[in-house]
């Protein structure tokens, strides 16, 4: 009898569907169209090459490129070989990339040809990065096909361990340096059986369904969404990066499930092409990563005419831990559409006070959660891990909110100072570290202010050194040299002195307050 396969990891998902639906498409883009059978064979060969070339369990493999099917294949192969993949944001600057690569201690980096020169520059500043491979033969580097040819043949692959790290995503912290969030296969797939058993219509996937991977793979919204398609046995179609036209074309081509951040949805429905587009292939629009204004949500429902599912979560929770289901979405609007929905099956959610004790219904406190989806830890940062996950396993989100009598979670504000701009997390300390190095800056505070397009925009508030003057455009240009565009301040305010509390801490809330007057929530 054939071995019983369970879908507990990226590679066992692929093998399961290779046995049950071998001709079903698995990964699709302009360069590749892999069936599950083909993907199973390719990723086994690549995993053997990883091991044969000297990589060992728990080594990190970095990937630098846009959303591509080959990334999905590498993720599966890494899972087979007992390694961890660390996708890098292609918009990051070289210093930002070097910090992450050095932090992972990655021995190998796989890049798209478009980033071949950047990879060389990164390697020059990362002593442990010994090898660079390209995804195809359009640059000076050897390719992964070369890797498989040179290190071909069977290898001793490690035994499956669903609690071993498989994916490492980087999220900035209040210290200003990014933290590596270690995610294992249990985190990625441990909740799927319970969620599917609940029978939600949006979790029922059919053979003719197709999911669009449009959000960056360096984020949980990209890599996490890919994992769901592998588990569900449906094709994952990749577009290199988000554009409204690319999303519309994918839907016209049959994409039935799409995940977008609210800013991206706004761009899709407001592009002139939307008026003449047949959106009928789209069954469900999934959205999250930042709050969705009610007016925009109603407009999107009217244009797209499909089911809507809101996901609330964070990288540290492997994405979703509460959902607002389609039945709670009303084209006319309702109170629940302002909520983040209900905990997903298998996840616990509480609202706690400063002493970590549960608060009463409708009382505001910090949102905490516990479940199989919570990260392993922050990579090599036990103190930071302990600050986020308490001794009882509750992960502290840093978001303030309340829970109503029916169990719906409402986000009120952020306990921490994180800014969400276009679905991207921006932590003030990281930006401030750059601004403080400018010769004219005495003090700097970074805040999020309302922005109709991006939800929030990054604003720098600066106190000049004595005898110096601040040129806002110069400050912005200076920051742009070290920071990705979404982290770079869009505007600069110059003030004589920072507001502070009794202990001398800068009061960002006071800086934010004038810009948020009249807003229902202190997040946009």
N, C-alpha and C positions, 0 to 999 in steps of 0.2 A: 504494500500500500504506500502511496506517496506520503511524504512527511506532512504532518498537519502544520500549516503556516498561520501564524497570528500576526496581525498588523500592529506591532509594538515599536517599530522604528522606521526610519526612512527606507532602509533597504529591504526590510521584511514586507513593507507595504508594496514595494515594487515587485518583489518575488511573488507575493500573494496574487497580485493582478496579472503577473506574467503567467501564472498557472491558470487563473480563472478567466481572464480576458486578454489573452496574449496579443491579439491584433488591435486592441484599443490604443488609441494615441495617448501618450503620456506627457511629453514635453514638445512644444512647438514654438519656433520662431522663424525668422527668414533664412537661417542657416541649417536648422535641424528639424526633423520630424521623427521622433523616436516613438515606437510602440513600447508598451510595457515589456514585451519579450525582448526587444532590441535593447531597451534601457537596462534590463537585468544583465544581459551579456556584457554590454559596454562597461557598466559600473563595476562588475566583478573583475574584468580585465584591468581597469584603472586602479581598483583597490589593491590588486596583486602587485601592480607596478609601484604603488606607494610603499608597500611593505618591502618589496625587493630592492628598492633604491635606498633603503635604510631608515625610513621613517618608522617610529615606534609608537605604541599606544600613548595617547594623550598629547602627542605632538600637534602643533597648530599649523594649518595651511591657510595662508592669506589669499584672498581673491580681490583683484582690483579690476572692476569693469561695470558695465551697465547691466540692466536686466536681460539675461540671456538664458536660453535653454541649457547651454553648457554648464552654467552655474548650478542648475538643478541636478545635472548629472554628477558634478563634482561633489555636491552635498551628499548625494546617495553613496558615492564611492568612499567618501571620508567616513561615513557611518559604518560601512562594511569593514574598513581598515582600523577602526577604533581610534580615529583621529578627530580633531575638532576643526571646523572651518570658521574662519574669521573674515567675513565680507567687509570690505572697506568702502566707505562713501567716496564715490569718484569725484564729488565736488570739493572734497577736503583739500587743503593746501598740503604741500610737501612736509612742513613741520608737523602738521596734525597727523598725517599718514605715518610719519616716522615714529611719533610717540606711540601710536597703536601697535605698529609692527614690532617695535622694541619691547613693548609691554607683553605681547603674546609670545615673544621669543620664537616667532615663526622661522622655520628653516627653509620653507619653500613659499614662493609667491607665484600665483598663476594670474596672468593679466590678459586683457584684450590688447590687440596690437596698437590700438589708439592710445594706450597708456604705457607703451613700452619704454619711452624715454623717462616718464615719471617713475616707473619701476626701477630703472637704473639709478636715478637720483636717490630714491628711497634706500636702495641696497647699499649705496655708498655711505649711508649714515646708520645702517643697521647691521652690526657686526655678526649677528647670528643668522642673518638671512643669506644662505649660501647659494640658493638656486632660484632662477626665474624661468618659468615656462609660459609660453603664449598659447592662447586658445586656438590660433590658426597661424599659418605660415605667411604672415604679412609684415614681419619685422625681424630684428636681429636675433631674437631669442629662439631657442629650440621650442618645439611645440609639445603639447601633451601626447600627441600621436608619437612623437619621437620618444617621449618618456616610456610609453607602453611598448614600443618596439625594442628599446634598449634594455628594458627590465621586464621582458615578457615571461610567461610561464606561471604556473601555479605557485602560490605562496601560502604560508600558514597564517590564515586570518584569525584574529582573536575571537574568542567566544563572545556572543552577544551579551551586552550589559546595558540595559536600558537606563541605568542611572549614571552612566559615564557621559561626560560632556561631549556634545556633538556639534554645537553651534555656539559661537561667542560673538555677541553683538555689543557694540560700545555705545554707552549713554553717558553724557557728561554728568558731573557731580558738582556739588556746591563748593568743592575745593578748587574747581577750575580745571581739573584733569579728568579725561574720560575714564569710565570704569568698564571693565569687561564683564558682561553679564553671561554667566555660564549656564547654558541650557542643554538639558539632556533629552533623550528620546522619550522618557516618561513625561517630561514637561510638555513636549510637543504633541504626544498622542494619548497620554493617560486618561484624559477626560472624554475622548471621542466616543467610546462605547456608551457611556452614560448619556451623553448629549444626543446621540443618534437613537438610543432606546426611548428617549423622551418623546420622539415622534414629531418634533417641530418640522413644519413643511420646508423651511429653509435649510434644514440639515439633510433632507432626503435628496440624494443625488442620483441622477439617471444616466444611462450610458450615453445619451445624446447631449448631456450637459457639457459645458466648457467654461473654465474659470480664467479670468484675465489677471495676470500678475503685472500690475501697473505701478504699484508703489515700490520704492527702492528696496533692493534685496539686502542692503545694509541695515534695514529696519525690520522690526518684527512684523510690520504690516506687509512686507514683501516676502521674507523668508518664512514667516509663520503661515501666511496664506498659501504659499507653495506647499507646505507640509499638509495642509488640509486637503489639497487636491490629490496628493499622493495617497493619502488615507482613503479618500473617496473613490479612487479609481477613475477619475475623469481627466481629460487633457488640461494641462496648464499652458496657456498661451502667453508668451512674454512679449512686451513692447519695451524697447531699450530704455525709454524714459517717458514720463507722462507728457502727453500733449492732448488737447481736446480732440483733435482730428484722429489721432491714433486710437483713442478709446472708442470713438464713434465707429471707426472702421472695424474694430474688433467686435463690437456689438453687432454690426451689420453682417459680420462673418460668422456669427453664431455664439458669441460669448453670452452665457446665461447668468453667470455670477461674477460680479465685479466688486472689488473693495477700493474705495477712494476716500481721501480726506475731504472734509467739507469744502475747502478752497478749490479742490480739483472738480468736485461736483458742480460748484458754481460756474467754473470755466466751461464745463461741458454743456450745461443747459443754456448758457448765455452766448455760446458761439453761434454765429448766423446759420451754420450748417445744421444745428439742432432742429430748426423749424421744419426742415424737410426730411428729417431722419426717421426711419421706421425703427423704433426701439422695441418692437414686439419680441425679438429673441431674448431680451433681458428679463430673467425671472426675478432676480433679487439684486438690489443695490445695497451693499454692505458699506457702512461708513463709521468712522471713528477717528481717534488720534487727537482730536480737538473738538470742543463743543460745536454743535450745529445750530445756528440761529433759527428760530422757529419759522420766520418768514421765508428763509431760504429752503428749509425742509419742505414746507408746503408747496413752494414753487417747483422744487425738484420732483415731488410726487406727481404734480400736475403734468409736468413735461414727460417724465419717464414712464409713468403708468405701470409701475412694477411694485413688487414687495420691497419694503425697506427694513433693514436690520441695523440697529446701532450697536456698536461694540465699545465697551469701556474697559480699559486695561492699560498696561504699561509693559515695557520690555521685561521687567523683572517678574511679571506674571505670565510670560510667554503670550502676551496679548490679552485676549478677552477674559474677564472674570464676571462681568455682568452684560446682559443683552436686553435691548428693548426690541421686542418681537414685532413682526409685521402687524399683528392684530391690534397693537397699541398705537399704530400710526393712523391718523385720521386726516384726510385732505383738508378738512376744515380746521384742524388743530385741536388739541386737548392738553390738559395739564400734564399727562404722562409723557407727552412728547418733549417735555422739558427735563425729563429724568434720564438716567443712564440705564434704566431697566432693572431687571431682576437678576440675582446671582444665577450663573449657569449651573446645571446639575453637577454635583460633586464638589462645589466650591462653597465655602463659608464666607460670609461678609458681615462685619460688625461696624458700628460707629462707636468710637471710644473717646473718653476725655483725656486730659493731660496725664492722668494716673493709669491710663490703659484700661479703664473700666468702662463697660458698655453704658451708653447714655439712653435716655428714654426715646420713645417714638417721636419723630419730628424735631428732636433736639440736635443741634449742629455739633459735630465732633470730627475727629479724623477717621477716614475710611481705611479699614484694615481688612485683609483677606488671607485665607488659608486654604490650600488645596494642592493637588498633584502638579498643578501648572506653575507653582512658584519656583523660581530659579534655584539652581544648586547653591550658588553663592556669587559674590563678586570675585573675579579672578585675582588671587593673591592679595586680597584686601579683607582680612577677617574682621578688622575693626569696623570697616564700612558695612560689611555684611551684618554684623551685630547691631548696628544702628538702624538697619532697615528691617531685619527679620528678628523678632524677639525670641526668647527661649521657648515659647510655646508654639512657635511656627507661624505666628501672625506677621504678615508682611505689611509694613506701614507705608501707605501710598504717598503721604505728604499732601493729600487732597482733603479739604474740609467739606463735609456734606451731612446729609441726614437721610434717614430711612423712614418711609411712611408706614402706616399700619398694614399695608398690603405687601410690604417688603421691597418696594421700589426705592432705588437709591437716587438721590438728587445731589448733584455737585454744587456746592455753594461758593467755594473759593479755593485757592491753593494755600496750603499751610506753608509750603516752601515758595521760593521766588521764581520758579521756572516759568519761562515764556514759551508759548506754543505759537509759532508763526508758520502758517501754511502746513500744519501737521508736523513740523520739525520742532524738536525740543531744543531750546536755547537756555543755557544756564548763565545767569548774570556774571558769576565769578570768573568763568572762562573768558568772557569778553572783557571784563574789568582788568584781568591780568594783562591783557594786551594794551589796553588804554593807559594803564599806569606806567608803561614803559615809554610813553611819549614825553618828550622833553618839556612840553608846556603844561602837563597835567599834574596837579597836586592831588586831587581826589577824583574818583569816578564811581558812579553808580549806574547800573543798567536796569531799565524797567521795560515792561511791555505796555504799549498803549493801543487803544482800539484802532483797527484798520479794516476797512470795508472789504478788501480783497483777501488779506492774509489772516484775518481774525485778530491777530496782534502783530504789531511792528516793534522792532527793537529800537529803543531810544536811549541814548547816553546822556547822563546829567553830569556835568563836569565843573569842578572848581579849579581855576587856573593858579599856577604858581605865582608868587609875588613878582610883579614886574613883567609877567608874560601875558600874552593875549591868546585866546583860543579862536582858531579859524575852523568852524564846523566842517567845511568841505575837506580841509586838510586832515582832520581827525578821522573822518570817514575813509578817506583814501589810505591813511596809515593803517587803520584796522583791517581794511580789505587785503592788505599784503599778508596777513597772518591768519585770517579767518575765512571760512566758507561764506559765500554771499548771504545765506539766510541768517548767519550769526552777526553779520556786519551791521552796525547801527545805521538806520535809515535817516535819523535826525539827531541833532545834538542841541541840548540846552546848556547854557552857561549860567551858573548861579554863584552868589558870593560865599555861601557856606552850606554844608550839608545838615539837614535835620537829624538829630541824634537823640537816643534815649539816655537815661541816667548813666548807663554803663559805657556810653560812647558809641554804641552800634548805630550805623546809619539806618534811618527809618525809611525803607523803600516804599512802604505803604503811604507815607505822607507825600512822597514824590509822585506816586501813581494816582493819588486821589483826585486831583483836578481833572485828569483826563477821563476818569470813569464816572464822573458825576452824571446822575440820571440813568445809569445803566442798571438793569435788573440784577445782573450777576457781575462779579469782578473778574470774570473770564469772558472772552468774546467768541 
